[in-house]
Each structure stands twice: as structure tokens, then as C-alpha cells.
Amino acid sequence: MNKDKKNTSSRFITYEHLDKVGEIAVYYGFAPAKSPTITKTDIEMARGIMDNRDNDEKMNSPIRIEEKVALLRTYQENNMQSLPQPVMLYFKDACKYDAGIEKRANTHRYADLEILGTSGSIAEAILIQTTRSMLAEEGFKNTNVEVNSIGDKDSMSRFIRELTSYYRKKINDMTASCRQLFKEDPLLLLTSDLPECQELNSHAPKSLDFLTEGSRRHLEELLEYFETLDIPYSINNTLLTNKKFCSETVFAINDAGAEGGKNLAMGARYNGLAKKLGMKRDIQGVGISILTKSKNASMRKSISKVKRPLASFVQLSPESKLLSLDIIERLRKVKIPMYLSLAKDRLGAQVGAVEKHHTPYIIVMGKKEAVEKNVIVRENDTHAQEIVSIDELPRYMKRKETEFWKS
């Protein structure tokens, strides 16, 4: 009998900075980490980018530039660029401020997920799928997603130019409140919930109409993930965040069962921010923040160990990548521990990661398997393999898990 199999402790991996709900994040490939500390330098660099530091508060956005600045600084200081990319991090606590720094208003954040080092839309899909799974475990079973895109730098420039022109033509029809918002920032007026601004905004230009081809393709790919995963979603043209440091997609997860659709989480991309901070190379990033307390207090209980992965998942085509998150969620629900590298774009990077972890089984899905709705399950030691349907896979892997630990 294999000694590793006899040793019960070998079935677990030890972590720091982890709670019960974070176990789901680990399952999807996130590493639990200590939240970055915001320094005085971070605040100064953030103010150097922003015209008005308070605009994100006025837009009711929990996405704060100084937190992203602290995160990117931490990424650079810890030489994370030398790690296999992308880097996926789970923070169970919000960022803290150094002593003596004026703190921002409390945004009621309870966890953060960040993916650094990839521009692919799979990153947003992983964030949203992981967060929805975390929220479901916490008691929010009925959620939907709102999404918008402000596009890249060129997209945003065109949009702001047209939006400003539209409002200027309507300036004489504006109330004093709307006029003041427009004076501060056209986006503040567009996202305002003041009744007197609603009619004005209903005919305003939409950011989606000004996306470049690359930005449009990025959004379309994300929507395709939603369709494949049967995630309820809607386009919200007024879902925006600060144009000074965010880019491309903006998204929110809402409680569909609550009156008014209570906002449970919000996220956005921030490509280009690293360059604005003077870093030598851009660090493409996207993150999401959970904004609500759990209905199940036990989910915030600290834990130190999670099961060691039984299998690695490898996807070999765009078609299989689309189905991958559905397969992973099916296996998570029956508690099959997995190693994932879904956000890695290159096959070589996925295979290298699989070889490094040497899990007992490898689950492979290529284009042919995606079309036929099945996977190949290969045993690492014997190289024996079977074709298994997606529907049968959870039961099959539970059987394999039992056999592995009994052998």
C-alpha cells in the first residue's frame, strides 16, 4: 500500500488567511493571502491619478483606487511577476490603512478576489462563478449579474466626448442638482438616481455603443460564458465606475430575491493602472468585492486545512473552456477536490502546472469532447483512461476517490 495514502495528513494542504467560505475560492484556484496595507505613498499615488478622489464614493462604488494601488505595489514588491501567471488571490479581510492615514468611508466589504496577469474574459467568468458559489453557500441562492463595459482608453474617450456633448445640448433643461453633477463629472450625472435626472439619462449615449473591436469581443466572450453557465444576467448601461483607473468590464451580483435587487458584490477591470503608477510593465488585473455579511456565520469561521486535489483539469479548446466552469462547479458540489488552471491561456502552462502537482487523475476536455459533452479521465500512474459523460462525471469521480484512498 502506498505510504502517502495511508498517511491521513497527506490528504490535506495547510493554509493561512483562510475561512470556510474561502475554501470555495481555493477550489477555483485562488490562493488565500494577507490583505495589502495601504500606505501614505499609496494614497499620494492614487491622488496623483484622480482629479477628484471622492468621485467613486459619489458613484456608490466600492472599487477604491488606493486599494488597487496597494495591491499592485504588493505584487511588484513580492516579485509575483516571476510566478506562473495569472496570480489569483483571495483576501478574507478588506485592506487596512497604515497608522495616521485618514481612512475612507466604510464600504462594508467582507472579502475580495483578485486575478492579476491576464486579459482574458475567462478571468471575469471565474470571479463571477466563484463569487456566486460563495454567496450561495452563505445563503444567497437566487442571484443575477448586471454587466456593462466602459471599454479601453479609446472606447472611453469616444464615449465621454459624446456624453459631454449630449449633456451640453440639454444644459438649459437641467435642474440645479443635475447641472452640478455634470460640472463635476458627466459620469456622476449618468449614474445619479435623482428622479429629476432619470428622464435626461434615459436618452443619454451608452458606453457599449463606443467600444473598440477588442473591447466588444471581450464583452461578447464574457456573455457567452454566462449563456453557457445559465447565469441570469442583464446589461446595465448605468453600471459604471471611475474612468481614471478602471477599464473594460464592470459587473455586479445582485440578490434577485430582495426588493430592489440588493447589491451583493461588485467588480471591474483595471488594466493600465500599473503604467499610470510608473511601473515598467502593465499588470492586467480584475477583481471583485463581496459587500454583504453572510446569512450563515459559520462560513466566516477560520480554517487551516483543505483537501488535497484528487484531479487536475485541462481544457484544450475555446469550446472546452466555455464548459469548464460548469464541470468544475458540478464536481465542487460533490466535494471532489480539484487543481485548476483555467485562466492560463497556453496549453504548455496548463500541462506544466499539472505535472508539478501530480494529482492521481487528470480530467481532459478538448474540442471533440466539448461537442460530445464528455471528458477523458486519465489515471496518472497507469495512464489508463476512460471517456465519461459530463452528467456522469460527479458520480464517477466520487467512486474513484473512494477507490484511491482504499487502495
Protein Blocks (a to p, Z undefined) as FASTA:
>chain_A
ZZklmmmmlmpccdehiafklmmmmmnopacdddddddfklmmmmmmmpmblmlmmmnop
abdfklmmmmmmmmmmnommmpccddddddfbdcdddehiacdddehiabdcddehiabf
klmmmmmmmmmmmmmmnopabccdddddebjfklmmmmmmmmmmmmmmmmmmpcfklmmm
mmmomklmmmpcbfklmmmmmmgccfklmccfklmmmmmmmmmmmmmnopacdddfklcc
dfklgghjadddddfkbghiiafbdcdddehklmmnopabdcdddddddfbdcfblklmp
ccfbdcddfbdcddfbfklmmmmmmmmmmmmmnopacdddfkpmbfklmmmmmmmnopab
dcdddfklmmnopaddddfklopacdddfklmmmmmmmmmmmmmmZZ
